Amino acid sequence: MSDHINQFAFQIYPYIALAVFFIGSWARFDRAAYTWRTGSSQMLSDRGMRLGSNLFHVGILAILAGHLVGLLTPHAVYEVFVTAPQKQLLAMVVGGVFGAMCFVGIVILLVRRLFNPRVRATGTRGDAVILMLLFAQLVLGLVSIAISTQHLDGSVMVALGEWAQHIVTFRAGAADFVANVHWVYKAHIFLGMTLFLVAPFTRLVHVWSIPVSYLWRPYQVVRRRQAAWRYGPRSK
């Protein structure tokens, strides 16, 4: 990869993708708030939906949290507790477990989206494309775990973290940290930025609406009432 392409892909393109993500999300919420939804198809067919959705969402949320903590925590902060090789090994194990969980979930959802006649007929082409992009991104992530076994010294982990930290702090030189890493890591980063780019225009925008409040919301008590027309009025 030439230096110019590397500089664009990993120094300039991330800012384009993130700018579109934030501004596009704001614009969609402001101008088309009623389209801000997941577009659930569970009512059309419940087969495989619950299992696939739960596995996918639990896996993807854990992976996102791991990426945020792992990439954005400076090396000087965590080296007091763990070394770079230990952190890499931890990331590989945790990422592998939740990645496998997410993989099973997304395969179920993708097969359902592509081959269930009712879901396919009422869905959009964009829904299937997004699932396929997420599937490709997940496969790249799992492959990167296998590649990481070839260098357990933590050097690539540190380089990827420096790249991410330079991007979020608006520093130059971010692309230099990933210039010589394996192409799988580069593809994983580029496709990840692309998902940010397209998110405001797809159902991925609902990532802003994660129902975190459900964790402390009180239970709803629902009582079934007997229909008066069925049993008649009660006698006094």
LOPA-243609 format. One record per atom (N, C-alpha, C): atom name; residue number from 1; x, y, z. Coordinates in pm, whole numbers. Each point is the difference from the previous one (the first is absolute). Last residue first. Example, Ala and Ser with C-alpha at 12.3 -4.5 7.8 and 13.67 -1.06 7.14 Angstrom:
BEGIN
N, 2, 1285, -225, 708
CA, 2, 82, 119, 6
C, 2, -77, 109, 73
N, 1, 29, -572, -7
CA, 1, -89, 119, 0
C, 1, 90, 120, 0
//
This chain:
BEGIN
N, 236, -7475, -951, 4176
CA, 236, 18, 62, 131
C, 236, -58, -89, 110
N, 235, 220, -128, -505
CA, 235, -124, 12, 78
C, 235, 31, 60, 136
N, 234, 273, 82, -475
CA, 234, 1, -73, 124
C, 234, -132, 24, 76
N, 233, 41, 11, -547
CA, 233, 16, 81, 122
C, 233, -4, -85, 125
N, 232, 177, -232, -452
CA, 232, -121, 68, 44
C, 232, 26, 80, 126
N, 231, 306, -264, -289
CA, 231, -51, -63, 121
C, 231, -127, 66, 55
N, 230, 215, 147, -408
CA, 230, 13, -145, -4
C, 230, -66, -66, 119
N, 229, 30, 476, -62
CA, 229, -92, -55, -97
C, 229, 4, -152, -1
N, 228, 297, 253, 276
CA, 228, -137, 0, 51
C, 228, -96, -65, -97
N, 227, 534, -117, 63
CA, 227, -90, 79, -84
C, 227, -143, -13, 49
N, 226, 452, -30, 306
CA, 226, -97, -85, -69
C, 226, -97, 87, -78
N, 225, 524, 125, 119
CA, 225, -139, 19, 41
C, 225, -90, -91, -80
N, 224, 547, 10, 158
CA, 224, -96, -31, -106
C, 224, -141, 14, 55
N, 223, 476, 254, 145
CA, 223, -104, -95, 42
C, 223, -99, -19, -114
N, 222, 535, 191, 107
CA, 222, -108, -10, -98
C, 222, -98, -107, 46
N, 221, 436, 328, 172
CA, 221, -92, -104, 45
C, 221, -120, 2, -94
N, 220, 542, 156, -46
CA, 220, -139, 33, -24
C, 220, -87, -118, 44
N, 219, 505, 154, 191
CA, 219, -81, -94, -77
C, 219, -141, 55, -18
N, 218, 414, 342, 59
CA, 218, -79, -95, 77
C, 218, -84, -89, -91
N, 217, 482, 214, -141
CA, 217, -142, 29, -8
C, 217, -79, -102, 81
N, 216, 487, 16, -86
CA, 216, -51, 44, 130
C, 216, -149, 36, -4
N, 215, 234, -177, -383
CA, 215, 72, -66, 108
C, 215, -52, 40, 137
N, 214, -146, 189, -423
CA, 214, -70, -124, 38
C, 214, 67, -67, 119
N, 213, 175, 390, -226
CA, 213, -88, 27, 114
C, 213, -78, -124, 43
N, 212, 283, 11, -391
CA, 212, 75, -20, 124
C, 212, -89, 18, 122
N, 211, -70, -73, -527
CA, 211, -87, 20, 118
C, 211, 70, -27, 132
N, 210, 176, 196, -494
CA, 210, 15, -120, 83
C, 210, -78, 20, 129
N, 209, 52, 287, -418
CA, 209, -118, -21, 85
C, 209, 9, -128, 80
N, 208, 320, 156, -334
CA, 208, -13, 111, 93
C, 208, -109, -25, 103
N, 207, 71, -295, -360
CA, 207, 104, -21, 100
C, 207, -1, 113, 103
N, 206, -275, -29, -402
CA, 206, -61, -26, 131
C, 206, 103, -35, 106
N, 205, 97, 74, -469
CA, 205, -11, 124, 76
C, 205, -58, -25, 138
N, 204, 47, -329, -356
CA, 204, 106, 6, 100
C, 204, -7, 126, 86
N, 203, -276, -105, -388
CA, 203, -56, -33, 130
C, 203, 107, -1, 109
N, 202, 100, 318, -413
CA, 202, -50, -136, 10
C, 202, -60, -24, 138
N, 201, 238, 395, -146
CA, 201, -93, -21, -111
C, 201, -63, -139, 3
N, 200, 343, 164, 312
CA, 200, -114, 93, 7
C, 200, -106, -25, -105
N, 199, 412, -276, 9
CA, 199, -95, -21, 110
C, 199, -117, 98, 0
N, 198, 411, -34, -293
CA, 198, -133, -32, -53
C, 198, -107, -8, 110
N, 197, 464, 103, 107
CA, 197, -40, 88, -109
C, 197, -144, -25, -44
N, 196, 213, -281, 321
CA, 196, -34, 129, 58
C, 196, -55, 93, -108
N, 195, 167, -401, -150
CA, 195, -126, -24, 72
C, 195, -45, 127, 72
N, 194, 419, 4, -208
CA, 194, -108, 4, -100
C, 194, -136, -25, 64
N, 193, 391, -43, 261
CA, 193, -28, 141, -29
C, 193, -114, 15, -101
N, 192, 147, -434, 88
CA, 192, -62, 55, 119
C, 192, -35, 147, -18
N, 191, 244, -217, -334
CA, 191, -140, -39, -5
C, 191, -75, 51, 123
N, 190, 463, 76, -15
CA, 190, -66, 73, -108
C, 190, -148, -33, -7
N, 189, 274, -236, 313
CA, 189, -14, 141, 36
C, 189, -80, 75, -106
N, 188, 103, -447, -91
CA, 188, -91, 6, 114
C, 188, -24, 145, 43
N, 187, 320, -89, -333
CA, 187, -134, -19, -53
C, 187, -105, 11, 111
N, 186, 451, 14, 129
CA, 186, -35, 120, -77
C, 186, -142, -10, -55
N, 185, 181, -373, 219
CA, 185, -26, 107, 96
C, 185, -44, 127, -72
N, 184, 134, -356, -266
CA, 184, -127, -33, 64
C, 184, -37, 108, 103
N, 183, 423, 3, -230
CA, 183, -112, 60, -75
C, 183, -135, -29, 64
N, 182, 451, 36, 299
CA, 182, -59, -94, -95
C, 182, -124, 62, -67
N, 181, 358, 350, 176
CA, 181, -71, -112, 60
C, 181, -61, -86, -110
N, 180, 259, 426, -42
CA, 180, 65, -129, -25
C, 180, -70, -119, 65
N, 179, -156, 466, 27
CA, 179, 53, -12, -136
C, 179, 52, -140, -30
N, 178, -204, 221, 405
CA, 178, -59, -119, -61
C, 178, 55, -25, -140
N, 177, 140, 372, 274
CA, 177, 0, -111, 95
C, 177, -55, -129, -62
N, 176, 11, 428, -230
CA, 176, 132, -62, 7
C, 176, 1, -123, 90
N, 175, -382, 295, -54
CA, 175, 13, -103, -103
C, 175, 133, -72, 7
N, 174, -96, 373, 289
CA, 174, -74, -122, 37
C, 174, 24, -111, -101
N, 173, 168, 477, 11
CA, 173, 87, -117, 13
C, 173, -70, -129, 35
N, 172, -184, 494, 156
CA, 172, 55, -51, -126
C, 172, 85, -124, 28
N, 171, -426, 159, 309
CA, 171, 145, 14, -18
C, 171, 42, -58, -135
N, 170, -443, 33, 276
CA, 170, 27, 87, -115
C, 170, 149, 29, -16
N, 169, -246, -305, 310
CA, 169, 59, 123, 56
C, 169, 49, 94, -111
N, 168, -194, -425, -98
CA, 168, -98, 66, 86
C, 168, 54, 127, 64
N, 167, 289, -262, -284
CA, 167, -119, 44, -75
C, 167, -94, 78, 92
N, 166, 382, -204, 186
CA, 166, 38, 116, -81
C, 166, -120, 54, -77
N, 165, -59, -394, 246
CA, 165, 16, 114, 91
C, 165, 44, 126, -73
N, 164, -36, -411, -241
CA, 164, -132, 45, 45
C, 164, 11, 124, 89
N, 163, 406, -203, -143
CA, 163, -76, 53, -115
C, 163, -133, 57, 46
N, 162, 259, -225, 317
CA, 162, 55, 132, -29
C, 162, -73, 64, -118
N, 161, -114, -441, 109
CA, 161, -46, 92, 102
C, 161, 51, 140, -24
N, 160, 155, -341, -275
CA, 160, -140, 27, -30
C, 160, -59, 98, 102
N, 159, 439, -150, 76
CA, 159, -4, 84, -121
C, 159, -144, 37, -36
N, 158, 76, -305, 355
CA, 158, 41, 136, 39
C, 158, -10, 94, -120
N, 157, -80, -452, -82
CA, 157, -106, 53, 87
C, 157, 31, 144, 41
N, 156, 328, -240, -233
CA, 156, -108, 42, -90
C, 156, -116, 60, 80
N, 155, 361, -180, 245
CA, 155, 42, 118, -77
C, 155, -109, 52, -92
N, 154, 23, -400, 314
CA, 154, -84, 116, 28
C, 154, 31, 123, -82
N, 153, 176, -475, 1
CA, 153, 75, 96, 79
C, 153, -78, 127, 31
N, 152, -96, -420, -270
CA, 152, -59, 14, 132
C, 152, 75, 99, 89
N, 151, -79, -181, -526
CA, 151, 84, 101, 68
C, 151, -66, 34, 134
N, 150, -189, -327, -279
CA, 150, 133, -4, -60
C, 150, 94, 102, 61
N, 149, -471, -49, 103
CA, 149, 75, -108, 63
C, 149, 143, -8, -54
N, 148, -331, 301, -177
CA, 148, 66, 50, 121
C, 148, 80, -108, 70
N, 147, -278, -96, -375
CA, 147, 126, 62, -41
C, 147, 78, 48, 122
N, 146, -431, -173, 69
CA, 146, 90, -107, -43
C, 146, 136, 56, -40
N, 145, -333, 306, 103
CA, 145, 39, -72, 122
C, 145, 97, -111, -34
N, 144, -201, 242, -348
CA, 144, 109, 75, 62
C, 144, 46, -64, 130
N, 143, -375, -172, -229
CA, 143, 124, -36, -68
C, 143, 119, 72, 63
N, 142, -426, 113, 154
CA, 142, 36, -135, 45
C, 142, 129, -48, -66
N, 141, -176, 416, -135
CA, 141, 42, 6, 139
C, 141, 43, -136, 52
N, 140, -185, 31, -431
CA, 140, 133, 61, 2
C, 140, 55, 6, 144
N, 139, -440, -146, -56
CA, 139, 93, -101, -50
C, 139, 143, 55, 1
N, 138, -344, 298, 110
CA, 138, 19, -99, 105
C, 138, 99, -108, -42
N, 137, -132, 322, -317
CA, 137, 82, 62, 104
C, 137, 31, -98, 114
N, 136, -293, -138, -343
CA, 136, 137, 11, -50
C, 136, 93, 59, 104
N, 135, -457, -14, 104
CA, 135, 54, -136, -6
C, 135, 146, 2, -46
N, 134, -241, 401, -8
CA, 134, 32, -38, 138
C, 134, 60, -140, 5
N, 133, -154, 146, -414
CA, 133, 117, 79, 39
C, 133, 43, -34, 142
N, 132, -394, -196, -157
CA, 132, 117, -59, -67
C, 132, 127, 77, 32
N, 131, -410, 166, 163
CA, 131, 33, -127, 66
C, 131, 122, -65, -63
N, 130, -165, 389, -204
CA, 130, 59, 31, 130
C, 130, 38, -128, 74
N, 129, -233, -44, -407
CA, 129, 137, 49, -23
C, 129, 70, 28, 132
N, 128, -458, -120, 5
CA, 128, 86, -115, -31
C, 128, 145, 44, -19
N, 127, -318, 338, 70
CA, 127, 6, -86, 119
C, 127, 93, -118, -23
N, 126, -99, 294, -361
CA, 126, 96, 55, 95
C, 126, 14, -85, 125
N, 125, -328, -90, -329
CA, 125, 132, -46, -43
C, 125, 108, 48, 96
N, 124, -482, -65, 206
CA, 124, 60, 80, -106
C, 124, 135, -60, -39
N, 123, -474, -244, 209
CA, 123, 122, 72, 33
C, 123, 48, 82, -117
N, 122, -380, -301, -9
CA, 122, -33, 126, 67
C, 122, 124, 82, 38
N, 121, 26, -433, -220
CA, 121, -94, 80, -79
C, 121, -27, 136, 63
N, 120, 276, -327, 219
CA, 120, 66, 53, -119
C, 120, -93, 93, -78
N, 119, -171, -231, 374
CA, 119, 96, 101, 43
C, 119, 67, 65, -120
N, 118, -293, -357, -84
CA, 118, -74, 114, 56
C, 118, 94, 112, 42
N, 117, 184, -414, -170
CA, 117, -74, 76, -101
C, 117, -70, 124, 55
N, 116, 464, -224, 163
CA, 116, -138, -5, 48
C, 116, -84, 87, -93
N, 115, 472, -30, -62
CA, 115, -72, -118, -48
C, 115, -140, -17, 59
N, 114, 328, 368, 89
CA, 114, 15, -31, -142
C, 114, -94, -109, -49
N, 113, 18, 152, 464
CA, 113, -25, 117, -84
C, 113, 0, -36, -148
N, 112, 114, -332, 320
CA, 112, -142, 38, 15
C, 112, -34, 114, -94
N, 111, 446, -126, 31
CA, 111, -76, -105, -69
C, 111, -148, 32, 4
N, 110, 274, 285, 244
CA, 110, 24, 17, -143
C, 110, -76, -105, -81
N, 109, -9, -19, 476
CA, 109, -74, 117, -49
C, 109, 16, 17, -150
N, 108, 246, -344, 211
CA, 108, -144, -27, 13
C, 108, -81, 114, -59
N, 107, 459, 63, 26
CA, 107, -31, -100, -103
C, 107, -149, -34, 3
N, 106, 169, 283, 333
CA, 106, -16, 70, -126
C, 106, -26, -96, -116
N, 105, 74, -177, 440
CA, 105, -119, 83, -5
C, 105, -20, 65, -136
N, 104, 393, -249, 84
CA, 104, -116, -89, -6
C, 104, -128, 82, -14
N, 103, 392, 245, 65
CA, 103, 1, -66, -130
C, 103, -121, -92, -17
N, 102, 86, 211, 418
CA, 102, -55, 93, -98
C, 102, -9, -64, -138
N, 101, 208, -247, 338
CA, 101, -141, 19, 34
C, 101, -69, 89, -103
N, 100, 462, -51, -34
CA, 100, -68, -124, -40
C, 100, -149, 10, 27
N, 99, 265, 354, 149
CA, 99, -4, -2, -145
C, 99, -71, -123, -54
N, 98, 86, 44, 460
CA, 98, -115, 83, -41
C, 98, -10, 10, -152
N, 97, 363, -251, 169
CA, 97, -124, -52, 59
C, 97, -120, 79, -50
N, 96, 434, 147, -128
CA, 96, -36, -127, -63
C, 96, -131, -56, 50
N, 95, 185, 392, 196
CA, 95, -51, 26, -135
C, 95, -42, -126, -71
N, 94, 206, -43, 419
CA, 94, -132, 62, 16
C, 94, -62, 27, -137
N, 93, 438, -172, -5
CA, 93, -92, -96, 63
C, 93, -141, 57, 8
N, 92, 346, 277, -167
CA, 92, -23, -112, -91
C, 92, -102, -97, 58
N, 91, 149, 363, 264
CA, 91, -86, 46, -109
C, 91, -34, -113, -96
N, 90, 308, -86, 344
CA, 90, -134, 19, 55
C, 90, -97, 43, -108
N, 89, 450, -33, -119
CA, 89, -56, -133, 23
C, 89, -141, 10, 56
N, 88, 239, 400, -53
CA, 88, -33, -59, -130
C, 88, -64, -136, 17
N, 87, 164, 213, 382
CA, 87, -120, 68, -49
C, 87, -45, -58, -134
N, 86, 403, -151, 179
CA, 86, -112, -51, 79
C, 86, -132, 63, -45
N, 85, 405, 155, -198
CA, 85, -34, -137, -43
C, 85, -118, -59, 77
N, 84, 151, 434, 133
CA, 84, -61, 1, -133
C, 84, -30, -142, -51
N, 83, 5, 57, 528
CA, 83, 94, 32, -107
C, 83, -73, -1, -134
N, 82, -229, 125, 487
CA, 82, 31, -110, -92
C, 82, 100, 47, -103
N, 81, -102, 283, 371
CA, 81, -75, -120, 41
C, 81, 34, -122, -87
N, 80, 190, 435, -71
CA, 80, 17, -18, 144
C, 80, -62, -132, 44
N, 79, -45, 166, -444
CA, 79, 122, -78, 22
C, 79, 33, -18, 148
N, 78, -375, 263, -190
CA, 78, -24, -141, 33
C, 78, 127, -80, 26
N, 77, 18, 474, -105
CA, 77, -101, -18, 105
C, 77, -11, -147, 40
N, 76, 281, 153, -358
CA, 76, 57, 36, 129
C, 76, -97, -22, 115
N, 75, -130, -61, -459
CA, 75, 86, -109, 49
C, 75, 54, 30, 139
N, 74, -469, 217, -156
CA, 74, 143, 13, -27
C, 74, 81, -113, 64
N, 73, -513, -26, -174
CA, 73, 73, 9, 127
C, 73, 149, 9, -29
N, 72, -331, -63, -346
CA, 72, 8, 138, 46
C, 72, 66, 16, 136
N, 71, -76, -429, -230
CA, 71, 69, 89, -93
C, 71, 23, 139, 57
N, 70, -231, -345, 256
CA, 70, 131, -49, -42
C, 70, 78, 98, -86
N, 69, -450, 93, 143
CA, 69, 92, -3, 114
C, 69, 141, -37, -45
N, 68, -336, -4, -329
CA, 68, 11, 134, 56
C, 68, 103, 5, 113
N, 67, -108, -420, -194
CA, 67, 76, 84, -92
C, 67, 22, 140, 59
N, 66, -275, -299, 239
CA, 66, 139, -42, 4
C, 66, 89, 83, -90
N, 65, -465, 69, -11
CA, 65, 54, 47, 127
C, 65, 148, -35, 12
N, 64, -230, -167, -373
CA, 64, 16, 146, -8
C, 64, 61, 57, 127
N, 63, -108, -459, -2
CA, 63, 113, 28, -89
C, 63, 25, 150, -12
N, 62, -376, -145, 241
CA, 62, 123, -33, 73
C, 62, 123, 30, -84
N, 61, -416, 53, -204
CA, 61, 17, 102, 103
C, 61, 127, -26, 82
N, 60, -128, -316, -327
CA, 60, 48, 123, -62
C, 60, 21, 110, 102
N, 59, -177, -427, 143
CA, 59, 135, -10, -53
C, 59, 54, 132, -52
N, 58, -447, -25, 147
CA, 58, 90, -17, 114
C, 58, 145, -5, -48
N, 57, -328, 17, -335
CA, 57, 9, 126, 74
C, 57, 92, -11, 122
N, 56, -82, -391, -272
CA, 56, 66, 107, -76
C, 56, 20, 125, 85
N, 55, -241, -365, 181
CA, 55, 142, -33, -17
C, 55, 75, 112, -70
N, 54, -467, 50, 40
CA, 54, 66, 6, 131
C, 54, 149, -30, -10
N, 53, -268, -39, -391
CA, 53, 11, 139, 43
C, 53, 74, 11, 132
N, 52, -94, -435, -172
CA, 52, 96, 72, -82
C, 52, 21, 142, 47
N, 51, -330, -263, 219
CA, 51, 134, -53, 22
C, 51, 105, 81, -77
N, 50, -455, 116, -67
CA, 50, 40, 25, 138
C, 50, 144, -46, 25
N, 49, -197, -81, -430
CA, 49, 21, 142, 28
C, 49, 55, 23, 140
N, 48, -143, -425, -222
CA, 48, 140, 35, 3
C, 48, 30, 143, 41
N, 47, -485, -77, -132
CA, 47, 91, -113, -5
C, 47, 146, 46, -7
N, 46, -422, 262, -10
CA, 46, 75, -4, 126
C, 46, 108, -109, -2
N, 45, -279, 328, -367
CA, 45, 46, -137, 21
C, 45, 90, -1, 123
N, 44, -260, 381, -109
CA, 44, -20, -73, -125
C, 44, 39, -146, 13
N, 43, 61, 317, 353
CA, 43, -141, -29, -14
C, 43, -30, -77, -129
N, 42, 440, 161, 96
CA, 42, -35, -114, 84
C, 42, -145, -39, -16
N, 41, 309, 349, -200
CA, 41, -87, -88, -80
C, 41, -47, -119, 81
N, 40, 204, 546, 77
CA, 40, -7, -139, 40
C, 40, -100, -78, -85
N, 39, 229, 469, 2
CA, 39, -72, -69, -107
C, 39, -13, -148, 28
N, 38, 212, 377, 260
CA, 38, 71, -120, -45
C, 38, -69, -68, -117
N, 37, -12, 544, 96
CA, 37, -50, -124, 60
C, 37, 77, -117, -57
N, 36, -102, 519, -112
CA, 36, 105, -38, 95
C, 36, -46, -125, 75
N, 35, -256, 266, -318
CA, 35, 74, -110, -63
C, 35, 111, -52, 91
N, 34, -279, 372, 114
CA, 34, -83, -121, 1
C, 34, 68, -117, -72
N, 33, 194, 447, 23
CA, 33, 6, -69, 129
C, 33, -78, -131, -1
N, 32, 196, 355, -336
CA, 32, -75, -124, -26
C, 32, 0, -87, 125
N, 31, 207, 438, -10
CA, 31, -86, 11, -117
C, 31, -84, -124, -27
N, 30, 315, 46, 375
CA, 30, -69, 129, -8
C, 30, -103, 3, -111
N, 29, 282, -378, 66
CA, 29, -87, 13, 116
C, 29, -82, 127, -8
N, 28, 322, -68, -333
CA, 28, -110, -98, -13
C, 28, -96, 10, 117
N, 27, 389, 266, 7
CA, 27, -92, 44, -104
C, 27, -118, -95, -15
N, 26, 350, -116, 300
CA, 26, -75, 117, 49
C, 26, -104, 45, -102
N, 25, 291, -340, -131
CA, 25, -92, -49, 104
C, 25, -85, 114, 55
N, 24, 341, 108, -308
CA, 24, -110, -71, -65
C, 24, -101, -53, 100
N, 23, 392, 206, 161
CA, 23, -86, 100, -64
C, 23, -120, -68, -66
N, 22, 321, -286, 202
CA, 22, -58, 90, 99
C, 22, -97, 100, -64
N, 21, 229, -308, -289
CA, 21, -73, -73, 103
C, 21, -71, 94, 97
N, 20, 292, 174, -329
CA, 20, -127, -42, -59
C, 20, -86, -71, 104
N, 19, 431, 112, 135
CA, 19, -78, 123, -22
C, 19, -137, -33, -59
N, 18, 310, -351, 51
CA, 18, -55, 42, 129
C, 18, -82, 128, -13
N, 17, 222, -168, -387
CA, 17, -101, -95, 47
C, 17, -64, 46, 130
N, 16, 359, 253, -172
CA, 16, -116, 10, -90
C, 16, -112, -89, 51
N, 15, 406, -30, 221
CA, 15, -68, 125, 35
C, 15, -121, 24, -90
N, 14, 278, -381, -83
CA, 14, -69, -12, 129
C, 14, -76, 126, 39
N, 13, 274, 5, -401
CA, 13, -129, -68, -11
C, 13, -70, -19, 135
N, 12, 450, 181, -25
CA, 12, -105, 92, -47
C, 12, -137, -66, 1
N, 11, 385, -245, 141
CA, 11, 17, 130, 64
C, 11, -113, 95, -35
N, 10, 51, -455, -171
CA, 10, 12, -12, 145
C, 10, 29, 131, 73
N, 9, -72, -57, -490
CA, 9, -84, -104, 61
C, 9, 1, 6, 152
N, 8, 281, 294, -265
CA, 8, -143, 30, -18
C, 8, -86, -97, 79
N, 7, 464, -71, 1
CA, 7, -32, 125, 69
C, 7, -148, 34, -12
N, 6, 165, -370, -241
CA, 6, 2, -28, 144
C, 6, -39, 124, 80
N, 5, 56, 42, -462
CA, 5, -122, -75, 30
C, 5, -10, -28, 149
N, 4, 391, 205, -148
CA, 4, -113, 91, -19
C, 4, -132, -69, 34
N, 3, 409, -247, 3
CA, 3, -11, 89, 115
C, 3, -121, 92, -11
N, 2, -22, -480, -239
CA, 2, 82, 120, -8
C, 2, -25, 90, 120
N, 1, -39, -544, -13
CA, 1, -85, 119, 0
C, 1, 89, 125, 0
//
